[in-house]
Amino acid sequence: MDKDMTTAGDTNWRAACESEARARDAWQGRYGWIKREYAILNQELEELRARRPERQARETAGDRRSVLPFPVTTARDIGWLSGRREFQLEVLGPYPYTAPSRPPIDPPPQ
């Protein structure tokens, strides 16, 4: 037994335990409806899951590019990969809007 337990400490402990027991009993009356709502929601979701069509398995296209062979250098240069056509980022060609971006000096004719 704890040697520091006093009568007041025992009374406080007993009151805390009784308060927790009352709160546990009152919870069902106040919030018991939530459990019923979740049960109904779960049942509806199970019915929807049973009615949904099965997923069709489809073949995924794998990446067939290869980084091999590495260049024969001591540092295995980083930029060598962008020189290969299949690894270029500009798949649609260069950026089409290459016109100068400065505004005209003279106002447009009217």
C-alpha positions as CSV (number, residue, x, y, z in Angstrom):
1,M,0.0,0.0,0.0
2,D,1.2,3.5,-0.8
3,K,2.6,5.1,2.4
4,D,1.6,8.6,1.3
5,M,-2.1,7.8,1.0
6,T,-4.2,10.0,3.2
7,T,-7.9,10.0,4.1
8,A,-8.4,13.1,1.9
9,G,-6.6,11.5,-1.0
10,D,-8.7,8.4,-0.6
11,T,-11.8,10.5,-0.6
12,N,-10.7,12.4,-3.7
13,W,-9.8,9.1,-5.5
14,R,-13.2,7.6,-4.7
15,A,-15.1,10.7,-5.9
16,A,-13.1,10.7,-9.2
17,C,-13.9,7.0,-9.8
18,E,-17.6,7.6,-9.0
19,S,-17.7,10.6,-11.3
20,E,-16.2,8.5,-14.1
21,A,-18.8,5.8,-13.5
22,R,-21.7,8.3,-13.6
23,A,-20.3,9.8,-16.8
24,R,-20.0,6.4,-18.4
25,D,-23.6,5.6,-17.5
26,A,-24.9,9.0,-18.7
27,W,-23.0,8.7,-22.1
28,Q,-25.4,6.1,-23.4
29,G,-28.4,8.3,-22.7
30,R,-26.9,11.4,-24.2
31,Y,-24.9,10.0,-27.1
32,G,-26.2,6.4,-27.7
33,W,-27.9,7.6,-30.8
34,I,-24.5,8.1,-32.5
35,K,-23.9,4.3,-32.3
36,R,-27.2,3.6,-34.0
37,E,-26.5,6.2,-36.7
38,Y,-23.1,4.6,-37.4
39,A,-24.7,1.2,-37.6
40,I,-27.3,2.4,-40.1
41,L,-24.6,4.2,-42.1
42,N,-22.4,1.1,-42.1
43,Q,-25.3,-1.0,-43.3
44,E,-26.1,1.4,-46.2
45,L,-22.4,1.4,-47.2
46,E,-22.3,-2.4,-47.2
47,E,-25.4,-2.4,-49.5
48,L,-23.7,0.0,-51.9
49,R,-20.5,-2.0,-51.9
50,A,-22.5,-5.1,-52.7
51,R,-24.2,-3.4,-55.7
52,R,-21.1,-1.8,-57.2
53,P,-19.7,-3.6,-60.3
54,E,-16.5,-5.5,-60.0
55,R,-13.3,-3.8,-61.1
56,Q,-12.0,-4.9,-64.4
57,A,-8.4,-5.8,-64.4
58,R,-6.5,-3.9,-67.0
59,E,-3.0,-4.1,-68.2
60,T,-0.7,-1.3,-67.2
61,A,1.8,-0.1,-69.6
62,G,5.3,-0.3,-68.1
63,D,8.1,2.1,-68.7
64,R,10.3,0.5,-71.3
65,R,13.0,3.2,-71.3
66,S,16.4,2.2,-70.0
67,V,19.2,4.3,-68.6
68,L,21.8,1.7,-69.6
69,P,24.6,1.8,-70.6
70,F,26.1,4.5,-68.3
71,P,28.8,6.6,-69.9
72,V,32.3,5.5,-69.2
73,T,33.5,8.4,-67.0
74,T,34.7,8.6,-63.5
75,A,31.8,10.8,-62.3
76,R,29.0,9.1,-64.4
77,D,28.0,12.5,-65.8
78,I,24.5,13.6,-64.9
79,G,23.5,15.5,-68.1
80,W,24.1,12.7,-70.5
81,L,20.5,11.3,-70.0
82,S,18.8,14.4,-71.3
83,G,20.6,14.0,-74.6
84,R,18.7,10.8,-75.4
85,R,15.4,11.4,-77.3
86,E,13.2,9.2,-75.0
87,F,14.2,11.2,-71.9
88,Q,13.7,14.7,-73.3
89,L,11.2,16.8,-71.4
90,E,9.9,18.7,-74.5
91,V,7.7,16.0,-75.9
92,L,5.6,18.5,-77.9
93,G,8.5,20.6,-79.3
94,P,9.9,23.9,-78.2
95,Y,7.8,26.5,-76.5
96,P,5.7,28.1,-79.3
97,Y,5.5,31.7,-77.9
98,T,8.9,33.0,-78.7
99,A,7.8,36.5,-79.8
100,P,9.4,39.4,-78.0
101,S,7.7,40.3,-74.8
102,R,8.4,44.0,-74.8
103,P,5.4,46.3,-75.4
104,P,5.5,48.4,-78.6
105,I,7.0,51.9,-78.2
106,D,4.4,53.5,-80.4
107,P,0.7,53.1,-79.7
108,P,-1.2,50.9,-82.2
109,P,-2.7,52.8,-85.2
110,Q,-6.4,53.6,-85.0
